[in-house]
Amino acid sequence: MTGNSRKNARNRPKSSINVDEDHHPINTDKKSKLRREKIKPRSFSKFQLLLGFFAVFVFAFSTYFIYSFVVNSTDYGSRKPRVITPFPAPKLMDLPQFQGEHKESLYWGTYRPHVYLGIRARTPQSLIAGLMWIGVKDGQYVMRHVCQDSDNLNTYGWTHHNGRDYGRQLIVDQGLTLETSFLKLREKGSGYGGDWAVRIDLQSKKSGSDEDSWGTGHFFFYMADEGGHAISMSRDVLDVHESSLLASGSRSDVGGWQLHLESADNPEIHYSGFKTPHIHNLSDLVLVTLAHQIRSFGYMQLPDNPGQSPNILVFQISAMVPFKADFAFVSGTDMKNSRIDERISSLTGENLTKQLVKKKNEYDDKFQRCFDLTEKVDSEAIVVGKATIANLIGGIGYFYGQSKISVPKNTDIKGDGYLLYWPAELYTAVPSRGVFPRGFLWDEGFHQLLIWRWDVRICLDVIGHWLDLLNIDGWIPREMILGAEALSKVPEEFVLQHPTNGNPPTLFLALHDLVFGIKMGKFSAAESSEISSFLEHAYIRLDAWFKWFNASQSGKDPNSYFWHGRDNITDRELNPKTLSSGLDDYPRASHPNEDERHLDLRCWMLLAADCLQTIVKVTEMSNESGKEYGFTVNQLSNFEILNKMHLDEAFGAYFDFGNHTEKVRLRSQLKMNGNHARQEMVREVLEEPKLQFVPHLGYVSLFPLMGKLIPPVSCSSIYMKYNTEHDPPYWRGTIWINMNYMILSSLHHYSEADGPYKLRAKTIYSDLRSNLLRNIIQNYYKTGYIWEQYDQKTGKGKGVRQFTAGFFRIDQCDVIALSRFKASWILLD
């Protein structure tokens, strides 16, 4: 899981600009003026020409040759290092099932999850759109744009989202309520991917001190071209009563395009243009511009200056709250019979209202068909369930770029200490829009447990994108930070991905469900055919992924495994973290070395082997592969071997094994830093470690139960301690819903299997399920959020807010999962 260590350091918010009168753009002591201010925009011979072309050609060729030699030469003697060499197999995203209608239907979407509302296409250099607004914090105006926990919004998130052409989001910022709606239409005359509309509806809670805060509301809607193509203004002075056209442009993918604004509330419109590739800094550009306007003219409005050939246009919409505005984007405007006026009419006003109502009802109906929960939970739970699956689906993003990979050891590669992965695209859900708005490998497996039940084709598309990131060795980076916008949310020290480290292969959880669904007839004939085709083509990559784990993460003993990447020389951590496991600070052996045996990884390997064996059977592929994985399954599911390696009979529980001592503590010591001294917390070891079971009862101890490894007839000292001075407990006591999901699933299994503990398993399952549901629903209605984790004593939500979640069905049992980043809160009847 994304870790607490990342909460403390990796996710330190980037500097943002809060505005005040002396140093920043906006001052609350002065009421903004709404006034219009226009700013006026301020021969060779043939031989020489041929010689010039020749010189350019020689330079280009030599540059390319040198570049290729430097980049591609390695100590292996290959063209480029193996770690950044793609797996030599056809890309899954090139399969026919992901082309044509499927590809075009998903072209546009709310694929920028790190901002409160962001639209882009699934293409590397996209035209993008987004929303900003002026909010109030600590008595001063601030700009809202990028999702941040530090904004302390009352709530934000999708209440409805179908993943394809519709979404509704509710944002409450102090006394201001914004409802944002997204609709996509593909009509006759539109360009590739169709048209889309955004409705912004601003309302004010007029109570107490908020009454005067929102006399005038300001929000900003922008269009930007990542490819640098110029965007044209429709005219110098914008007035929606004269013309709805705001901007236009042309691109190779969608042809000519136009952006229109319709509003019955007489808004005042100002604008500013920018020419820059640094779109991720757009908030700052707008704030600096507003600061200049305030200092120069004393009012808060953009200067009505488009600049020279801008690739970004920002429109400031100001009006008395409440007010509503509809933005319509139409493509293919340069084609004959483009029917622009008719299409704009379909995307605005009453026609848009009707479409949004229709889509909302369709979402509600689909939710009922998919999960059939009306008779099983109350109406409050249904509302929470709809919102949580909407947040998961609405949090799907599209990213493009190159990951930074640490240079493998024992190589003579020189440079900046990192290599660039090949340029890659990733279509994926994200753990949290505010803190982790990028792809995380082990989180995605839990996400897909929900998504396949909602839209199996989207699920396959996401999994295909992840598997296409496999390198020639069978490794997939555990965290994908692609593009400037994603990179802007991550401190530099956490950007590098290490090719020696793995991450739980949770995609096999979803793949196992898909295979089981085919066997049980859960899918239509067309869906089953597509899933089977996907699995058959994906098998070569899945096989390579498993073999990478089997080779790189294996332990000294046969059938043993341990997570690589733990720091064995640190003196700053009470117990060195295991970030690659996803369980971060869960206590492992105090002194990491190759003698370790990690119980959870062994169970993940069993899941993967069992899934691969089943895929071979379902797709009727070569039986030799099936036999190989069948043998592995038999070895890893052997109860006697499991007990020998991980069962502490004296304690009566399953544990990790390694070089360990309990006698460690953090003590303050005086450390010299040049000529300066300061107190730091340093680990102190009070006795020599020895090889033994690691006696910490927790989530890892329950993995054999979660994996249903225990026959039905059979059945910690670092608890809640800080790991470093600034690293509070994360996996050492708090309630994690994805783990409870896996526990509940296994309890349900044992409650139906014949054995002496059948009734006891049913009772524990029922009590745990009831408690989890009640606690999550209460927290949601009290705080407006689904939380990352919950306090083990009070049940209060903790950690990061607004984590993805959803309702679904599992193994013929009704399930609700409201999650942290994973499949989470559960109902199994």
C-alpha positions, 0 to 999 in steps of 0.5 A: 500500500502506499505508505506512511513514510510517503505521507511524511516525506514523499507526499510533502505538498509542493509549495503553493501560493496563498495570497495577501496584500503585501506579497501575494495576489489577493487581499480579503480586506478589499472587496474585488471590483468587477469591471472590464479593463481591456489591455491592447496587445502592446536571399541564399543561392541554390549551392548555399542552400544545398550546402546548408541542408547537407551540413544540417543532415551531417549534424543531425546524423552525427548527433543521433549516432553519438546519442544512440551510442551513449544511451544504448551502450552498456556493460552487457554489450547490448544496445541498451540496459536490460532494465529499460528494455521492453518485454519482447512480445506484442503489446496487449494494448495493440489487440483488436479488442482495444481498438476501434469503437472501444478506443474511441469511446474512451478517448475523452474523460476526466483523466486528470485525477490530481486536480478537482476537475480535469479533462484530457484525451488518452493521447500523449500530447493532449488538449486539456481542460480544467477548473480553478476557483477562488476559495477562502482559508484563514481569512484570505483568498486562495486558489483551488486547483490541485487536490490537496488534503491541506485545502481542508475542504468540507468534502469533494468527490464524485457522487456518480461516474460511469467511467465512460461519458458521465460524472457528477461531483460535489465540492463543498469549500467552506460556505461555497458549494460547487457541483460539477457535471461532465457529459460526453456525446458522439453525434453526427458531424463530431470529430474523433472521440466526440464532444463533451460538456462541463456544467459548473453550478455554484451555490452559497450556504448563507449562514453566519459569517459565510453570508457576505463571503460569496456575494461574487464568485470567481472561477476559472476554466482553462484550455491548454494544448500539451503539444504547444499548438496555438489556441485562438481567442474568438474576440477581444471582448467576451460577452455571452449575449453576443456570442457563446464562442470563447476559443478555437483551434485545430489538432490532428486527432480531433480536427478543428475544435471550439469551446463555447460558454452558455449561461443565463446568469450574466457572468462577467468574463476576463481572460489571459493567455500563456505560452509555456510547456509547463502546464503543471505550474498553471495555478502559479501563472494565474496567481502571478497574473492576478497579483500584478493586476491587484498591484497595478490596478487594485482589482482582481481580474485577468487582464484580457490579454491573450499574449502571442500564440498562446497554447493556454487560455484561462477564462475568469467567470465572475457573477453573483452567487448562485450562478451556473455556466455550461461549457461545450467542447465541439470537435470536427468543426472544420468538416462539412455538415458539422452541425455546430449549432445543433451540437452546442444546443445538445450540450448546454441549457435545458438539453444538457439538464435532460441528458444529465438527469438521464445519465444519473438515472442510468447510473443508479439503475446500473448500480442496482443491477451490478450489486443488487443491495437494496434488500441487504443494506439500508439507504444510507449505505447505498448512498455511500456505496454509489459515491465510493464506486464513483470515486474509484471510477472517476479517479481513473487517469491517463498518464504518459512519460518516462519513469526514472529507474535507478542504475543497477549495481555492478554496472559501469553506466555513468550519468546522473545515477538513473536511467529513463524507462521507455516512453509509456502510457498508463491508464489506471485508477489511483489510490488517492486524488489528493495524495497519491494521484498516480499509478501504484502496482499493488493498489491496482489489483484491489481496484480491479476487484471492483472495476471488473464488476462495473465494466469488465472492458475498462478493467481489461484495458487497465490491466493491459496497460500495466502489463505492457510496462513489463521489461525484458526481465519480467519486472514492472515498476511498483510506482509509475510517475509519468509526466510533469503533472504526476512528477509535481506531486512527488519529492525528488528523493522518492522518484527513482524506481529500483529494479531489484524491488518487487510489489505484491502481484495483486493483479492476480486477484482480479485475474483470478476473479475473471477466470472464475467468472468465465467458469461460473458463466457470469459474463456474456458470450462476447465478454467471455470471448474477450476475456479469454483472448486477453488472458491467452495473449497476456499469459506470456507476460504474466509468466515472465512476471511470475518468474521474475519474482521466483528468481529475484525474491527467492530465499535461501530455503526452497519455496521461501521468499523475502522482499528485497530492498530493506535497508540493512545499515540504517540506524534511524529506524526502529525496524527497517521498512519493507516498502516493496511489500506494500505493508511499509512499516509492518515489523519484520526481522530487526536485522535484514539479510538473506536469511529472511522468510516473508510469509505474505510474499509466499502467499502472494506467490501461491495466488499467482501460481494458482491463477496461472495454472487456471488460466492455462486450463481455461484457455486450453493452452499447452499443458506443460505450462499448466503442469509446471504451475501445478507443481508450484501450487502443490509445493506452496500450498503444502500445509506441513511445509508452511508450518515448518517455515512459518508456524511458531508452535509455542506462540500458536501463530504464523510469523516471518523468520529472520535475524531478529532481536526484540531489544531495540529502541530509539534514543536521542543522541548528539550528532555532529553536522560540520561545526554544528551539533543537534539531537537526533533519534538513533536506533540502539541495539541492546542484544545480538540478533539471532535467527528466529521467528519474528514474534509480531502478531498482525496482518502478516500472521493472517495471510495463510487464513486470507489465502485459505491455506489452513484446512477447515479442520485446523484452525506484538511488542512494536504495537503502535510504536514510532519507527523513527522520530517523525514516522508514526505507526502505520501498519502497527495497529490501525484498521486497514480495510483491504486486509479486513476484506481479505479476512472476511472473504476467508471467514466466509469461505470457512463458514461454508466449509465442513469442519469443527470451526464452521459456526465459529467462523460464521459468527466472527465473520458476521460480527466483523462485517457488521462492525466494519460497515457501521464504522465506515458509514458513520465516518462518511456521514460525519466527515464526508470522506472515506478514509485511508485507515481507521483508529483501532480504539475509537474507529475514527478515520485516519490518514489520507482522505478520499480513498477509492472504493466500491461495491461488488459481488464476490464468489456468489456472495454480496459484497460491499467494499468501501476502500482505502486505495483497495477493495475494502469495506465488505458485506458478504451474505 
